[in-house]
């Protein structure tokens, strides 16, 4: 059995090389290049699509977000001892903006559950919605220098901080410290919905 596995290990790369040489000889150069690009780029594109879907699932389906306007996330280490932190900004569709402006907190208190929540695990599930400004709590205190809540104090709470663009951090701080938006904590991270800025903010630490 050992020699059989060893033979396969040696044979498979040879067969792949032979196949590439055969196709190179039989196909036109243009067709061969297109085929090679398709084979090599296919897995990468599939991964990026899955990654994008994973990021969109952090937002409840009722908000109808379909794209990511800004993203900055970093990981330090792997496994139980690893840390990660990040922020994402999603454009909020105009029709949802209008609905929230009309209904206010009622929109969030009666928000329907995500249909595929079981397959999403914790992503996109929030409860106990509140109106901004965000109130300090045990894990997130008012910044001593500014006298206001600062998103970096939450995102970088464990000493690991992604390089968030200053203008983005400034806009986020303005949203969380002003009335007119709505927020909730999830199992991992928190979400803020700003009808005025037409944005959904999601940020986390861990």
Backbone as CSV, one residue per row, in Angstrom:
resi,resn,N_x,N_y,N_z,CA_x,CA_y,CA_z,C_x,C_y,C_z
1,UNK,0.829,-1.207,0.000,0.000,0.000,0.000,0.867,1.262,0.000
2,UNK,1.942,1.206,0.779,2.849,2.352,0.867,3.438,2.681,-0.496
3,UNK,3.884,1.630,-1.223,4.513,1.847,-2.525,3.490,2.334,-3.557
4,UNK,2.239,1.888,-3.389,1.185,2.332,-4.300,0.934,3.836,-4.142
5,UNK,0.839,4.292,-2.884,0.632,5.722,-2.615,1.821,6.535,-3.107
6,UNK,3.034,5.997,-2.885,4.239,6.689,-3.346,4.244,6.817,-4.863
7,UNK,3.826,5.734,-5.539,3.784,5.758,-7.002,2.784,6.796,-7.504
8,UNK,1.610,6.872,-6.845,0.611,7.863,-7.229,1.132,9.281,-7.010
9,UNK,1.832,9.471,-5.906,2.386,10.789,-5.593,3.350,11.252,-6.675
10,UNK,4.112,10.319,-7.212,5.060,10.658,-8.272,4.382,10.750,-9.635
11,UNK,3.354,9.928,-9.827,2.712,9.844,-11.136,1.814,11.042,-11.429
12,UNK,1.068,11.510,-10.427,0.103,12.590,-10.651,0.766,13.856,-11.186
13,UNK,1.870,14.343,-10.574,2.524,15.532,-11.144,3.001,15.314,-12.576
14,UNK,3.490,14.094,-12.870,3.946,13.801,-14.229,2.787,13.848,-15.218
15,UNK,1.630,13.319,-14.809,0.454,13.350,-15.679,-0.017,14.783,-15.917
16,UNK,0.044,15.601,-14.875,-0.355,17.008,-15.019,0.565,17.721,-15.998
17,UNK,1.869,17.506,-15.844,2.848,18.135,-16.743,2.638,17.657,-18.175
18,UNK,2.404,16.347,-18.323,2.179,15.789,-19.659,0.921,16.388,-20.286
19,UNK,-0.125,16.569,-19.470,-1.361,17.158,-19.974,-1.161,18.593,-20.422
20,UNK,-0.387,19.340,-19.648,-0.111,20.734,-20.005,0.657,20.809,-21.325
21,UNK,1.662,19.941,-21.471,2.450,19.921,-22.712,1.575,19.547,-23.901
22,UNK,0.699,18.564,-23.696,-0.196,18.119,-24.774,-1.115,19.257,-25.217
23,UNK,-1.731,19.938,-24.242,-2.632,21.039,-24.571,-1.887,22.190,-25.232
24,UNK,-0.663,22.432,-24.785,0.137,23.517,-25.363,0.412,23.258,-26.845
25,UNK,0.628,21.990,-27.178,0.917,21.636,-28.568,-0.345,21.631,-29.429
26,UNK,-1.481,21.233,-28.842,-2.706,21.070,-29.613,-3.506,22.363,-29.769
27,UNK,-3.426,23.229,-28.774,-4.238,24.442,-28.795,-3.436,25.628,-29.315
28,UNK,-4.169,26.636,-29.798,-3.498,27.874,-30.171,-2.976,28.548,-28.908
29,UNK,-1.990,29.401,-29.087,-1.398,30.052,-27.909,-2.443,30.858,-27.144
30,UNK,-3.306,31.548,-27.881,-4.335,32.364,-27.227,-5.296,31.497,-26.424
31,UNK,-5.744,30.385,-27.022,-6.668,29.484,-26.330,-6.007,28.862,-25.108
32,UNK,-4.743,28.501,-25.256,-4.017,27.893,-24.137,-3.886,28.875,-22.975
33,UNK,-3.575,30.133,-23.297,-3.427,31.148,-22.244,-4.761,31.387,-21.541
34,UNK,-5.847,31.468,-22.329,-7.170,31.662,-21.735,-7.545,30.491,-20.832
35,UNK,-7.239,29.282,-21.282,-7.527,28.094,-20.479,-6.718,28.095,-19.190
36,UNK,-5.442,28.455,-19.308,-4.572,28.489,-18.127,-5.056,29.529,-17.121
37,UNK,-5.464,30.690,-17.628,-5.968,31.737,-16.737,-7.252,31.301,-16.044
38,UNK,-8.117,30.610,-16.792,-9.376,30.134,-16.214,-9.129,29.124,-15.104
39,UNK,-8.213,28.194,-15.368,-7.924,27.145,-14.386,-7.292,27.721,-13.127
40,UNK,-6.370,28.666,-13.301,-5.673,29.224,-12.140,-6.510,30.269,-11.406
41,UNK,-7.304,31.053,-12.150,-8.077,32.127,-11.518,-9.391,31.640,-10.929
42,UNK,-9.905,30.513,-11.431,-11.192,30.003,-10.970,-11.283,29.824,-9.464
43,UNK,-10.357,29.069,-8.852,-10.417,28.887,-7.393,-10.312,30.198,-6.619
44,UNK,-9.481,31.124,-7.116,-9.334,32.415,-6.437,-10.635,33.213,-6.482
45,UNK,-11.271,33.242,-7.657,-12.531,33.967,-7.791,-13.618,33.352,-6.917
46,UNK,-13.641,32.017,-6.863,-14.626,31.336,-6.024,-14.418,31.695,-4.554
47,UNK,-13.154,31.735,-4.140,-12.835,32.101,-2.753,-13.281,33.527,-2.446
48,UNK,-13.020,34.463,-3.377,-13.387,35.858,-3.149,-14.904,36.032,-3.077
49,UNK,-15.640,35.262,-3.873,-17.101,35.332,-3.830,-17.628,34.820,-2.492
50,UNK,-17.053,33.724,-2.005,-17.456,33.183,-0.707,-17.100,34.147,0.418
51,UNK,-15.931,34.775,0.306,-15.499,35.741,1.314,-16.442,36.939,1.349
52,UNK,-16.836,37.420,0.181,-17.756,38.556,0.102,-19.105,38.203,0.716
53,UNK,-19.603,37.002,0.412,-20.880,36.575,0.971,-20.806,36.473,2.488
54,UNK,-19.687,35.968,2.989,-19.469,35.862,4.432,-19.548,37.242,5.085
55,UNK,-18.949,38.238,4.451,-18.946,39.595,5.002,-20.334,40.225,4.952
56,UNK,-21.071,39.972,3.886,-22.422,40.526,3.771,-23.359,39.913,4.807
57,UNK,-23.096,38.675,5.200,-23.973,37.991,6.148,-23.879,38.552,7.560
58,UNK,-22.939,39.456,7.818,-22.872,40.106,9.129,-24.016,41.097,9.314
59,UNK,-24.685,41.451,8.221,-25.777,42.425,8.246,-27.112,41.695,8.088
60,UNK,-28.124,42.033,8.880,-29.441,41.407,8.718,-29.977,41.578,7.302
61,UNK,-30.634,40.548,6.797,-31.170,40.594,5.434,-32.161,41.736,5.238
62,UNK,-32.868,42.104,6.302,-33.891,43.145,6.197,-33.313,44.491,5.775
63,UNK,-32.006,44.678,5.952,-31.371,45.942,5.559,-30.986,45.959,4.080
64,UNK,-31.040,44.809,3.435,-30.865,44.683,1.978,-29.537,45.240,1.457
65,UNK,-28.473,45.097,2.220,-27.170,45.552,1.726,-26.646,44.564,0.687
66,UNK,-25.958,45.091,-0.317,-25.443,44.241,-1.393,-23.974,44.508,-1.710
67,UNK,-23.363,45.460,-1.006,-21.972,45.785,-1.311,-21.264,46.287,-0.059
68,UNK,-19.949,46.397,-0.164,-19.115,46.872,0.939,-18.383,48.128,0.476
69,UNK,-18.594,49.234,1.184,-17.988,50.506,0.790,-16.564,50.654,1.322
70,UNK,-16.319,50.087,2.487,-14.986,50.187,3.095,-14.777,48.984,3.998
71,UNK,-13.546,48.497,4.021,-13.222,47.335,4.841,-11.772,47.410,5.297
72,UNK,-11.545,47.183,6.578,-10.186,47.081,7.108,-10.201,46.064,8.237
73,UNK,-9.583,44.917,7.983,-9.576,43.830,8.957,-8.196,43.196,8.999
74,UNK,-7.785,42.803,10.192,-6.490,42.159,10.345,-6.571,41.052,11.385
75,UNK,-5.695,40.057,11.220,-5.604,38.944,12.167,-4.168,38.822,12.650
76,UNK,-4.037,38.442,13.901,-2.728,38.227,14.500,-2.722,36.834,15.121
77,UNK,-2.011,35.906,14.496,-1.969,34.545,15.012,-3.167,33.735,14.555
78,UNK,-3.157,32.446,14.910,-4.215,31.529,14.506,-4.678,30.715,15.709
79,UNK,-5.885,30.174,15.584,-6.385,29.292,16.631,-6.856,30.038,17.857
80,UNK,-6.998,29.314,18.980,-7.528,29.908,20.215,-6.730,31.103,20.716
81,UNK,-5.434,31.136,20.436,-4.606,32.237,20.923,-4.524,33.414,19.974
82,UNK,-5.185,33.323,18.829,-5.118,34.390,17.838,-6.050,35.543,18.171
83,UNK,-5.808,36.666,17.543,-6.654,37.850,17.719,-7.008,38.424,16.355
84,UNK,-8.156,39.056,16.287,-8.563,39.718,15.058,-9.449,40.909,15.393
85,UNK,-9.408,41.892,14.535,-10.218,43.093,14.719,-10.459,43.712,13.352
86,UNK,-11.580,44.416,13.225,-11.844,45.006,11.924,-13.098,45.848,11.886
87,UNK,-13.287,46.485,10.744,-14.449,47.336,10.517,-14.883,47.205,9.063
88,UNK,-16.197,47.250,8.852,-16.763,47.258,7.502,-17.861,48.310,7.436
89,UNK,-17.928,48.990,6.315,-18.999,49.955,6.052,-19.772,49.495,4.823
90,UNK,-21.082,49.422,4.963,-21.947,48.981,3.872,-22.896,50.119,3.482
91,UNK,-23.073,50.380,2.188,-24.076,51.373,1.773,-25.484,50.872,2.104
92,UNK,-26.312,51.756,2.645,-27.695,51.416,2.986,-28.606,51.875,1.851
93,UNK,-29.387,50.965,1.250,-30.238,51.324,0.108,-31.245,52.427,0.452
94,UNK,-31.578,53.232,-0.547,-32.485,54.364,-0.343,-33.852,53.933,0.177
95,UNK,-34.375,52.811,-0.326,-35.707,52.384,0.114,-35.713,52.005,1.596
96,UNK,-34.606,51.435,2.076,-34.510,51.086,3.494,-34.320,52.351,4.329
97,UNK,-33.562,53.306,3.802,-33.389,54.593,4.487,-34.754,55.240,4.726
98,UNK,-35.581,55.283,3.695,-36.898,55.905,3.802,-37.792,55.161,4.796
99,UNK,-37.719,53.832,4.764,-38.543,53.035,5.677,-38.142,53.275,7.130
100,UNK,-36.834,53.311,7.392,-36.358,53.549,8.760,-36.741,54.947,9.223
101,UNK,-36.635,55.929,8.339,-37.000,57.301,8.703,-38.485,57.406,9.041
102,UNK,-39.303,56.592,8.397,-40.740,56.614,8.656,-41.109,55.849,9.929
103,UNK,-40.441,54.721,10.156,-40.836,53.842,11.257,-39.976,53.975,12.508
104,UNK,-38.750,54.443,12.359,-37.876,54.591,13.515,-37.549,53.255,14.170
105,UNK,-37.571,53.221,15.497,-37.208,52.018,16.247,-38.128,50.841,15.938
106,UNK,-39.347,51.124,15.525,-40.288,50.053,15.196,-39.739,49.146,14.096
107,UNK,-38.962,49.715,13.176,-38.365,48.919,12.099,-37.463,47.837,12.678
108,UNK,-36.693,48.182,13.696,-35.721,47.250,14.268,-36.365,46.279,15.260
109,UNK,-37.321,46.761,16.037,-37.964,45.881,17.016,-38.809,44.803,16.339
110,UNK,-39.269,45.080,15.110,-40.085,44.106,14.377,-39.347,43.533,13.164
111,UNK,-38.037,43.646,13.172,-37.243,43.138,12.054,-37.378,41.614,11.947
112,UNK,-37.729,41.092,10.774,-37.869,39.636,10.632,-36.522,38.928,10.732
113,UNK,-36.554,37.691,11.183,-35.323,36.903,11.302,-34.803,36.535,9.916
114,UNK,-33.507,36.320,9.818,-32.915,35.873,8.560,-33.386,34.452,8.260
115,UNK,-33.765,34.200,7.025,-34.312,32.892,6.666,-33.282,31.772,6.807
116,UNK,-32.027,32.073,6.545,-30.979,31.045,6.599,-30.086,31.215,7.822
117,UNK,-30.659,31.678,8.933,-29.849,31.987,10.109,-29.078,30.777,10.626
118,UNK,-29.658,29.595,10.541,-28.982,28.409,11.060,-27.663,28.155,10.345
119,UNK,-27.645,28.324,9.040,-26.414,28.102,8.284,-25.425,29.248,8.472
120,UNK,-25.910,30.410,8.905,-25.042,31.571,9.112,-24.442,31.611,10.513
121,UNK,-24.879,30.712,11.383,-24.429,30.716,12.773,-24.839,32.045,13.408
122,UNK,-23.892,32.807,13.969,-24.211,34.063,14.656,-24.328,35.256,13.723
123,UNK,-23.839,35.130,12.504,-23.730,36.291,11.614,-25.105,36.862,11.254
124,UNK,-25.241,38.168,11.442,-26.474,38.853,11.066,-27.580,38.793,12.096
125,UNK,-27.297,38.233,13.276,-28.319,38.117,14.318,-28.044,39.122,15.435
126,UNK,-28.998,40.025,15.675,-28.856,41.054,16.702,-30.197,41.238,17.415
127,UNK,-30.122,41.636,18.656,-31.348,41.967,19.380,-31.062,43.122,20.337
128,UNK,-32.097,43.559,21.030,-31.975,44.671,21.976,-31.429,45.930,21.297
129,UNK,-32.075,46.310,20.203,-31.665,47.509,19.473,-31.902,48.763,20.317
130,UNK,-31.000,49.729,20.175,-31.110,50.998,20.886,-30.799,52.151,19.936
131,UNK,-31.184,53.348,20.355,-30.908,54.539,19.552,-29.607,55.185,20.015
132,UNK,-28.862,55.729,19.074,-27.647,56.468,19.416,-28.026,57.799,20.067
133,UNK,-27.108,58.409,20.816,-25.691,58.078,20.994,-25.486,56.775,21.777
134,UNK,-24.390,56.084,21.472,-24.064,54.846,22.169,-23.698,55.156,23.612
135,UNK,-24.225,54.342,24.506,-23.962,54.521,25.927,-22.762,53.679,26.366
136,UNK,-21.963,54.221,27.272,-20.804,53.491,27.796,-21.269,52.278,28.594
137,UNK,-20.432,51.239,28.624,-20.723,50.051,29.417,-19.419,49.502,29.993
138,UNK,-19.469,48.326,30.584,-18.290,47.770,31.245,-17.129,47.536,30.286
139,UNK,-17.431,47.162,29.061,-16.371,46.829,28.106,-15.989,47.984,27.188
140,UNK,-16.749,49.076,27.234,-16.458,50.210,26.349,-16.789,51.502,27.078
141,UNK,-15.751,52.202,27.484,-15.915,53.414,28.278,-15.700,54.674,27.432
142,UNK,-16.121,55.795,27.975,-15.905,57.091,27.327,-14.402,57.365,27.252
143,UNK,-13.949,57.849,26.100,-12.537,58.170,25.918,-12.146,59.339,26.819
144,UNK,-11.077,59.160,27.577,-10.677,60.167,28.556,-10.208,61.468,27.914
145,UNK,-9.635,61.394,26.726,-9.115,62.599,26.075,-10.212,63.411,25.392
146,UNK,-11.073,62.721,24.644,-12.100,63.434,23.878,-13.385,63.648,24.664
147,UNK,-13.594,62.831,25.711,-14.836,62.929,26.473,-16.019,62.330,25.737
148,UNK,-15.745,61.563,24.661,-16.807,60.927,23.879,-16.458,59.456,23.663
149,UNK,-17.414,58.719,23.154,-17.147,57.341,22.769,-16.290,57.345,21.507
150,UNK,-15.324,56.443,21.460,-14.412,56.368,20.318,-14.377,54.931,19.813
151,UNK,-14.636,54.747,18.514,-14.706,53.394,17.953,-13.396,52.630,18.125
152,UNK,-12.279,53.337,18.116,-10.993,52.654,18.258,-10.833,52.038,19.643
153,UNK,-11.475,52.634,20.652,-11.407,52.057,21.996,-12.099,50.700,22.039
154,UNK,-13.094,50.512,21.184,-13.786,49.220,21.106,-13.017,48.249,20.214
155,UNK,-12.680,48.694,19.015,-12.024,47.817,18.045,-10.654,47.369,18.538
156,UNK,-9.933,48.262,19.184,-8.560,47.975,19.622,-8.485,47.616,21.107
157,UNK,-9.585,47.157,21.674,-9.668,46.923,23.118,-8.630,45.934,23.631
158,UNK,-8.215,44.983,22.791,-7.276,43.952,23.243,-5.840,44.235,22.803
159,UNK,-5.597,45.459,22.369,-4.246,45.843,21.991,-3.891,45.548,20.550
160,UNK,-4.849,45.055,19.784,-4.622,44.764,18.369,-5.505,45.703,17.556
161,UNK,-4.874,46.522,16.724,-5.622,47.592,16.062,-5.312,47.648,14.567
162,UNK,-6.304,47.428,13.705,-6.077,47.592,12.264,-5.930,49.070,11.921
163,UNK,-5.232,49.358,10.859,-4.998,50.748,10.475,-6.193,51.361,9.785
164,UNK,-7.166,51.797,10.560,-8.385,52.376,9.999,-8.091,53.762,9.429
165,UNK,-8.609,54.036,8.263,-8.430,55.332,7.628,-8.969,56.432,8.541
166,UNK,-8.181,57.480,8.824,-8.618,58.532,9.764,-9.975,59.140,9.432
167,UNK,-10.242,59.385,8.153,-11.524,59.994,7.781,-12.688,59.048,8.072
168,UNK,-12.444,57.744,7.944,-13.482,56.752,8.243,-13.749,56.716,9.743
169,UNK,-12.681,56.697,10.540,-12.836,56.697,11.999,-13.563,57.957,12.463
170,UNK,-13.266,59.084,11.832,-13.911,60.351,12.186,-15.414,60.288,11.901
171,UNK,-15.775,59.750,10.743,-17.190,59.639,10.385,-17.916,58.665,11.308
172,UNK,-17.270,57.558,11.634,-17.876,56.577,12.530,-18.117,57.180,13.912
173,UNK,-17.142,57.919,14.423,-17.293,58.542,15.737,-18.418,59.568,15.748
174,UNK,-18.569,60.287,14.643,-19.661,61.259,14.555,-21.013,60.549,14.614
175,UNK,-21.108,59.392,13.969,-22.369,58.641,13.946,-22.716,58.089,15.321
176,UNK,-21.743,57.465,15.987,-22.055,56.800,17.261,-22.302,57.792,18.393
177,UNK,-21.842,59.030,18.241,-22.017,60.033,19.289,-23.161,61.003,19.012
178,UNK,-23.899,60.773,17.930,-24.996,61.671,17.557,-26.311,60.902,17.531
179,UNK,-27.430,61.585,17.768,-28.738,60.921,17.659,-29.089,60.642,16.197
180,UNK,-30.052,59.756,15.994,-30.543,59.501,14.646,-30.158,58.161,14.063
181,UNK,-29.304,57.404,14.759,-28.902,56.078,14.277,-29.343,55.023,15.286
182,UNK,-29.131,53.750,14.921,-29.582,52.638,15.759,-28.473,51.594,15.841
183,UNK,-28.336,50.984,17.014,-27.236,50.038,17.183,-27.653,48.840,18.021
184,UNK,-26.870,47.774,17.866,-27.101,46.553,18.639,-25.806,45.753,18.678
185,UNK,-25.656,44.976,19.742,-24.504,44.091,19.877,-24.885,42.693,19.407
186,UNK,-23.930,42.032,18.766,-24.120,40.650,18.368,-23.206,39.746,19.170
187,UNK,-23.203,38.484,18.831,-22.307,37.556,19.515,-20.854,37.969,19.309
188,UNK,-20.545,38.429,18.101,-19.216,38.962,17.800,-19.402,40.325,17.148
189,UNK,-18.932,41.362,17.804,-19.001,42.694,17.229,-20.338,43.385,17.443
190,UNK,-20.466,44.540,16.821,-21.692,45.321,16.916,-21.989,45.996,15.586
191,UNK,-23.243,46.431,15.448,-23.701,47.020,14.198,-24.394,48.344,14.489
192,UNK,-24.178,49.324,13.629,-24.843,50.624,13.733,-25.448,50.946,12.373
193,UNK,-26.697,51.354,12.375,-27.390,51.717,11.138,-27.667,53.215,11.162
194,UNK,-27.131,53.924,10.170,-27.289,55.375,10.100,-28.097,55.758,8.861
195,UNK,-29.395,56.035,9.027,-30.196,56.479,7.873,-29.689,57.796,7.288
196,UNK,-29.231,58.700,8.156,-28.768,60.006,7.683,-27.562,59.872,6.763
197,UNK,-26.601,59.028,7.143,-25.395,58.835,6.336,-25.562,57.726,5.299
198,UNK,-26.697,57.039,5.350,-26.969,55.920,4.441,-25.870,54.866,4.538
199,UNK,-25.543,54.520,5.779,-24.468,53.566,6.028,-24.856,52.560,7.108
200,UNK,-24.280,51.379,6.979,-24.321,50.378,8.044,-22.878,50.151,8.477
201,UNK,-22.610,50.304,9.761,-21.272,50.075,10.298,-21.263,48.744,11.039
202,UNK,-20.240,47.957,10.794,-20.043,46.726,11.566,-18.583,46.683,11.980
203,UNK,-18.330,46.535,13.275,-16.944,46.413,13.727,-16.864,45.440,14.892
204,UNK,-15.686,44.869,15.067,-15.530,43.789,16.038,-14.106,43.751,16.583
205,UNK,-13.940,43.027,17.664,-12.623,42.754,18.232,-12.634,41.333,18.775
206,UNK,-11.483,40.793,19.057,-11.474,39.444,19.615,-10.125,38.777,19.474
